Amino acid sequence: MQKIVPCLWFDTNAEEALNFYTSIFPNSRITDRLLWGDANPERKGSLLTATFELDGQEFMVLNGGPQYKFNPAISMFVPCETQADVDHYWEKLLEGGGEPVACGWLTDRYGVSWQVAPRALIRMFQDKDEAKANRAMQAMMKMVKLDLAEVQRAFEGS
């Protein structure tokens, strides 16, 4: 059982967001819902909180009101095995009004920041050959959506 569960605070669209996220990631499901009751008559019967899993990782959403907004200081990291995985998650997370940022980062339509990156990138950055690692980093820094083949070429010096 996961000991720490990230909670994402939304104004009123948490249910829409959790349905969106669970449609993108495999092995995802909504595990429970709590509806507003008499404590908030204006929202009675609408979603207060829900827990859900994205590929086995547990999260919680809260319809807490407009007081707080997401910012890139906290992001969701999506490690990918292939360029096809990068392309899939990049395109899906941008659907409906998301914005590409830089270096594999994007902001989805709800304002949540995501990093979509191939695992191989980290291995290149950690390579003992500093020149190779630096070339890979410099190539990545010029990108918005990450291109694994292009970073690999820079890493190899070709």
Secondary structure, DSSP 4 states (H G I P E B T S, - for coil): --S---EEEESS-HHHHHHHHHHHSSS-EEEEEEE--TTSGGGTTSEEEEEEEETTEEEEEEE--TT----TTSEEEEEESSHHHHHHHHHHHHTTT-EE-STTEEE-TTS-EEEEEEHHHHHHHT-S-HHHHHHHHHHHHT-SS--HHHHHHHHHT-
